[in-house]
Amino acid sequence: MVPGLPLKNTRASTGDTFEAAVLAGLSRRPRAIPAKFLYDAQGSALFDAICELPEYYLTRTEITILRARAPEIAALAGPGRQLIEFGSGSSVKTRLLLDSLEAVAAYVPIDISGEHLEATSRRLRADYPALAIVPVCADYTDLPMLPWLPGSSGAAKLGFFPGSTIGNLDPDEALAFLRNARRLLGPDGALVLGADLKKDPGMLHAAYNDSAGVTAAFSLNLLARMNRELGANFDLEGFAHEAFYNPAAGRIEIYIRSLQPQSVRIAGQRFFFDAGERVHTEYSYKYDLADMDALAVPAGFVRTHTWTDPGRLFSVNYLVAT
């Protein structure tokens, strides 16, 4: 194996992609910008802070499950796997798997934030010097192939998609992602998938409307990013974070809401916002196990194991390619 491989960038420049998405998203009705653009370096750092909040049960609950079940996951996976993480972020949970898996052939973190990905990869290389780490800067929902990994030819692949990130995709997008993951992981592949469970709406509301305002700062950073990268002139005081649970759809819906009539110039174009007008930024779908099977089976997976916490707040699922 060859540790310390350089970051591979499989996509167009962030600025070009971001600008196109913003201009298209604000020109449509209703207005919407894909959630993946929340995660520049500042957004990724704010999300890491969200994960530490008392209201945000998801991260600590999933970590508790993984800490208890990582040896069992490793036994199911077997030795010599390539570990492929979709949307790796800070790779905190990944360490629980790396410490339990036997003879990992390579670790491939995939994330859209190149700066955050490089920083995380440097820390992991220092802590796992013998491990081949191949960071891939890409949109994991649109990754045509995995990079060639030296020393791991023929190794079976284990995908890792934690954090209930599957919930940020609408059902059609989630199915498309799982089908693509199945193709990338191959016929001998498996996927460890974290999914938030359906629960009391009050608890869900608190998780996305924290008292410290960190989630609001995370949402509004999207506007600040437009100011930084696209020369926009958003006044962040004129907008607010809005999140609520839609029980009929089984999802949290997140928006940025204009507090007053206003106009903003972005990349040479002018956009007008009415008071109360919203820009959709994110969904967070909540699942039960029947929902999970309804996605997994048509994507070419079967759910063989599910682990939850005592309060049944969160699930970690082991899916095997069929």
C-alpha positions as CSV (number, residue, x, y, z in Angstrom):
1,M,0.0,0.0,0.0
2,V,1.0,3.6,-0.6
3,P,0.0,5.9,2.2
4,G,-0.3,9.6,1.8
5,L,-1.7,9.7,-1.7
6,P,-2.7,13.2,-3.0
7,L,-6.3,14.4,-3.1
8,K,-8.1,13.6,-6.3
9,N,-10.5,16.2,-7.7
10,T,-13.1,14.7,-9.9
11,R,-15.3,17.7,-10.5
12,A,-15.4,21.1,-12.0
13,S,-14.1,24.0,-10.0
14,T,-16.3,24.8,-6.9
15,G,-16.8,28.4,-8.0
16,D,-18.3,27.4,-11.4
17,T,-20.5,24.8,-10.0
18,F,-21.7,26.9,-7.1
19,E,-22.4,30.0,-9.2
20,A,-24.4,28.0,-11.7
21,A,-26.5,26.3,-9.0
22,V,-27.2,29.6,-7.2
23,L,-28.3,31.5,-10.3
24,A,-30.5,28.6,-11.5
25,G,-31.9,28.0,-8.0
26,L,-32.8,31.6,-7.4
27,S,-34.3,32.0,-10.9
28,R,-36.9,29.2,-10.3
29,R,-40.1,29.2,-8.3
30,P,-40.1,28.0,-5.6
31,R,-36.5,29.0,-5.0
32,A,-34.1,26.3,-3.9
33,I,-30.4,25.7,-3.6
34,P,-29.0,22.2,-3.2
35,A,-27.9,21.3,0.4
36,K,-24.5,20.3,-0.7
37,F,-23.5,23.9,-1.1
38,L,-23.9,24.5,2.6
39,Y,-20.6,22.7,3.1
40,D,-17.8,25.0,2.2
41,A,-15.0,25.2,4.8
42,Q,-16.9,27.6,7.1
43,G,-20.1,25.6,6.7
44,S,-18.4,22.3,7.5
45,A,-16.9,23.9,10.6
46,L,-20.3,25.1,11.7
47,F,-21.8,21.7,11.1
48,D,-19.1,20.2,13.3
49,A,-20.3,22.6,16.0
50,I,-23.9,21.6,15.5
51,C,-22.9,18.0,16.2
52,E,-21.8,19.0,19.6
53,L,-25.1,20.8,20.6
54,P,-27.2,19.3,23.4
55,E,-30.4,19.4,21.2
56,Y,-28.7,17.7,18.3
57,Y,-29.0,14.1,19.4
58,L,-28.1,12.5,16.1
59,T,-24.3,12.5,16.2
60,R,-23.8,11.4,19.8
61,T,-26.5,8.7,19.4
62,E,-24.9,7.3,16.2
63,I,-21.4,7.4,17.8
64,T,-22.7,5.5,20.8
65,I,-24.2,2.8,18.5
66,L,-21.0,2.6,16.3
67,R,-18.8,2.4,19.4
68,A,-20.8,-0.6,20.7
69,R,-21.3,-2.3,17.3
70,A,-18.1,-1.6,15.4
71,P,-16.6,-5.0,16.3
72,E,-19.7,-6.7,15.0
73,I,-19.7,-4.6,11.8
74,A,-16.0,-5.6,11.3
75,A,-16.8,-9.3,11.7
76,L,-19.6,-9.0,9.1
77,A,-17.3,-7.1,6.7
78,G,-14.3,-9.4,7.1
79,P,-10.7,-8.5,6.5
80,G,-9.1,-6.6,3.7
81,R,-11.9,-4.3,2.7
82,Q,-11.5,-0.9,1.0
83,L,-13.5,1.6,3.2
84,I,-15.3,4.1,1.0
85,E,-17.0,7.0,2.9
86,F,-19.6,9.1,1.2
87,G,-19.6,12.7,2.5
88,S,-16.8,12.1,4.9
89,G,-16.8,15.5,6.8
90,S,-14.4,15.3,9.7
91,S,-14.3,11.4,9.6
92,V,-14.9,11.2,13.4
93,K,-17.1,8.2,13.2
94,T,-14.8,6.6,10.6
95,R,-12.1,6.1,13.3
96,L,-14.4,3.7,15.1
97,L,-14.5,1.5,12.0
98,L,-10.8,1.9,11.2
99,D,-9.9,0.8,14.7
100,S,-12.1,-2.3,14.4
101,L,-11.7,-3.4,10.8
102,E,-9.0,-5.9,10.0
103,A,-6.3,-5.1,7.4
104,V,-8.0,-2.2,5.7
105,A,-6.8,-2.1,2.1
106,A,-7.5,1.6,1.7
107,Y,-9.6,4.4,3.0
108,V,-11.4,6.7,0.4
109,P,-13.1,9.7,1.9
110,I,-15.4,11.5,-0.6
111,D,-16.4,15.0,0.2
112,I,-17.4,18.2,-1.7
113,S,-15.4,20.5,0.5
114,G,-11.8,20.1,-0.6
115,E,-10.2,22.3,2.1
116,H,-12.1,20.4,4.8
117,L,-11.2,17.1,3.2
118,E,-7.5,17.9,3.0
119,A,-7.4,18.9,6.7
120,T,-9.1,15.7,7.8
121,S,-6.9,13.6,5.6
122,R,-3.8,15.1,7.1
123,R,-5.0,14.3,10.6
124,L,-5.9,10.7,9.7
125,R,-2.5,10.2,7.9
126,A,-0.7,11.2,11.1
127,D,-2.8,8.8,13.2
128,Y,-2.8,5.9,10.7
129,P,0.6,6.1,8.9
130,A,0.4,2.7,7.4
131,L,-3.0,3.2,5.8
132,A,-3.5,4.2,2.2
133,I,-5.7,7.2,2.3
134,V,-7.1,8.5,-1.1
135,P,-9.3,11.6,-0.5
136,V,-11.6,12.3,-3.4
137,C,-13.0,15.8,-3.8
138,A,-16.3,15.2,-5.5
139,D,-20.1,15.2,-5.2
140,Y,-20.7,11.7,-3.9
141,T,-24.2,11.7,-5.5
142,D,-22.6,12.0,-9.0
143,L,-19.4,10.1,-8.8
144,P,-18.9,8.1,-12.1
145,M,-16.1,5.9,-10.7
146,L,-13.7,5.4,-7.8
147,P,-10.0,6.2,-8.3
148,W,-7.5,3.5,-8.8
149,L,-6.2,2.4,-5.4
150,P,-2.7,0.9,-5.4
151,G,-2.2,-2.3,-3.4
152,S,-5.9,-2.9,-3.2
153,S,-6.7,-4.6,-6.5
154,G,-9.6,-7.0,-6.1
155,A,-10.4,-6.0,-2.5
156,A,-14.0,-6.0,-1.6
157,K,-15.5,-2.6,-0.7
158,L,-17.3,-1.4,2.4
159,G,-19.3,1.8,2.0
160,F,-19.9,4.1,4.9
161,F,-22.7,6.7,4.8
162,P,-23.3,7.9,8.4
163,G,-25.0,10.9,9.9
164,S,-28.4,10.4,8.4
165,T,-27.2,12.2,5.3
166,I,-29.5,9.9,3.4
167,G,-32.3,12.0,4.8
168,N,-31.0,15.1,3.0
169,L,-32.0,13.4,-0.3
170,D,-35.6,13.2,-1.4
171,P,-36.9,9.6,-2.1
172,D,-36.0,9.6,-5.8
173,E,-32.5,11.1,-5.0
174,A,-32.0,8.6,-2.2
175,L,-32.8,5.7,-4.5
176,A,-30.5,7.1,-7.2
177,F,-27.7,7.5,-4.7
178,L,-28.1,3.9,-3.4
179,R,-28.1,2.5,-6.9
180,N,-24.9,4.4,-7.7
181,A,-23.4,3.3,-4.4
182,R,-24.3,-0.3,-5.3
183,R,-22.5,0.1,-8.6
184,L,-19.4,1.7,-7.0
185,L,-19.2,-0.9,-4.3
186,G,-19.5,-3.9,-6.6
187,P,-21.1,-7.3,-6.3
188,D,-19.3,-8.1,-3.1
189,G,-19.9,-4.7,-1.5
190,A,-21.7,-3.8,1.6
191,L,-22.9,-0.4,3.0
192,V,-23.0,0.8,6.6
193,L,-25.9,3.4,6.5
194,G,-26.9,5.7,9.3
195,A,-30.6,6.9,9.3
196,D,-32.5,9.0,11.7
197,L,-35.7,7.3,12.9
198,K,-39.2,8.9,13.1
199,K,-40.0,10.2,16.6
200,D,-41.6,13.0,18.6
201,P,-42.0,16.1,16.5
202,G,-41.0,18.3,19.4
203,M,-37.6,16.6,19.7
204,L,-37.1,16.9,16.0
205,H,-38.0,20.7,16.0
206,A,-35.5,21.3,18.8
207,A,-32.7,19.5,17.0
208,Y,-32.9,21.9,14.0
209,N,-33.7,25.1,16.0
210,D,-31.0,25.1,18.7
211,S,-31.1,27.8,21.4
212,A,-27.5,28.9,20.7
213,G,-28.4,29.8,17.1
214,V,-25.6,27.6,15.5
215,T,-28.0,26.0,13.0
216,A,-29.2,29.4,12.0
217,A,-25.6,30.5,11.4
218,F,-25.0,27.4,9.4
219,S,-28.0,28.2,7.1
220,L,-27.1,31.8,6.7
221,N,-23.5,31.0,5.9
222,L,-24.9,30.0,2.5
223,L,-25.6,33.7,1.9
224,A,-22.3,34.7,3.3
225,R,-20.6,32.2,1.0
226,M,-22.4,33.9,-2.0
227,N,-21.0,37.2,-0.7
228,R,-17.5,35.8,-0.5
229,E,-17.3,33.8,-3.7
230,L,-19.9,35.3,-6.0
231,G,-19.6,39.0,-5.1
232,A,-23.2,39.1,-3.8
233,N,-24.4,41.8,-1.4
234,F,-26.7,39.9,1.0
235,D,-27.4,41.6,4.2
236,L,-27.6,38.6,6.6
237,E,-29.7,40.6,9.0
238,G,-32.4,40.7,6.5
239,F,-32.9,36.9,6.4
240,A,-33.7,34.2,9.0
241,H,-33.3,30.4,9.3
242,E,-36.6,28.5,9.4
243,A,-37.0,24.8,10.1
244,F,-40.0,22.7,10.9
245,Y,-41.3,19.1,10.8
246,N,-43.7,18.1,8.1
247,P,-45.4,15.0,9.5
248,A,-47.2,14.1,6.3
249,A,-43.9,14.0,4.3
250,G,-41.9,12.6,7.3
251,R,-39.2,15.2,7.0
252,I,-37.7,18.3,8.5
253,E,-37.8,21.2,6.0
254,I,-35.2,24.0,6.2
255,Y,-35.4,27.4,4.5
256,I,-33.8,30.8,4.5
257,R,-36.6,33.4,4.8
258,S,-36.5,37.0,3.7
259,L,-37.7,39.3,6.5
260,Q,-38.5,42.2,4.3
261,P,-38.8,43.2,0.6
262,Q,-35.3,43.5,-0.7
263,S,-33.1,43.1,-3.8
264,V,-29.7,41.4,-4.0
265,R,-27.1,41.4,-6.7
266,I,-25.3,38.1,-7.4
267,A,-22.7,37.5,-10.1
268,G,-24.0,40.5,-12.1
269,Q,-27.7,39.5,-11.8
270,R,-30.3,41.1,-9.6
271,F,-32.9,39.1,-7.6
272,F,-35.9,40.5,-5.7
273,F,-37.3,38.9,-2.5
274,D,-40.7,39.6,-1.1
275,A,-41.2,39.7,2.7
276,G,-41.7,36.2,3.9
277,E,-40.3,34.6,0.7
278,R,-38.3,31.5,1.3
279,V,-35.3,29.7,-0.3
280,H,-35.3,26.0,0.3
281,T,-31.9,24.7,1.4
282,E,-32.4,21.2,2.9
283,Y,-34.7,18.3,3.7
284,S,-34.0,15.8,6.5
285,Y,-36.2,12.8,6.0
286,K,-36.9,10.5,8.9
287,Y,-37.2,6.7,8.4
288,D,-38.7,3.6,9.9
289,L,-37.3,0.2,8.9
290,A,-40.0,-0.4,6.3
291,D,-39.0,2.9,4.6
292,M,-35.4,1.7,4.7
293,D,-36.2,-1.6,3.0
294,A,-38.3,0.3,0.4
295,L,-35.1,2.1,-0.7
296,A,-32.6,-0.7,-0.3
297,V,-34.2,-3.5,-2.2
298,P,-34.8,-1.7,-5.6
299,A,-31.3,-0.3,-5.3
300,G,-29.8,-3.8,-5.2
301,F,-29.2,-4.1,-1.4
302,V,-30.7,-6.2,1.3
303,R,-30.8,-5.0,5.0
304,T,-29.3,-7.8,7.0
305,H,-28.7,-6.0,10.4
306,T,-30.0,-2.9,12.1
307,W,-28.7,-1.5,15.4
308,T,-30.5,1.2,17.4
309,D,-30.1,3.0,20.7
310,P,-32.3,2.1,23.7
311,G,-34.6,5.1,23.0
312,R,-34.9,4.1,19.3
313,L,-33.8,7.5,18.2
314,F,-31.4,6.5,15.4
315,S,-30.5,3.4,13.4
316,V,-27.3,2.0,11.9
317,N,-28.0,-0.4,9.1
318,Y,-25.9,-3.0,7.4
319,L,-26.8,-3.4,3.7
320,V,-25.4,-6.2,1.5
321,A,-25.3,-6.1,-2.3
322,T,-27.6,-8.6,-3.9
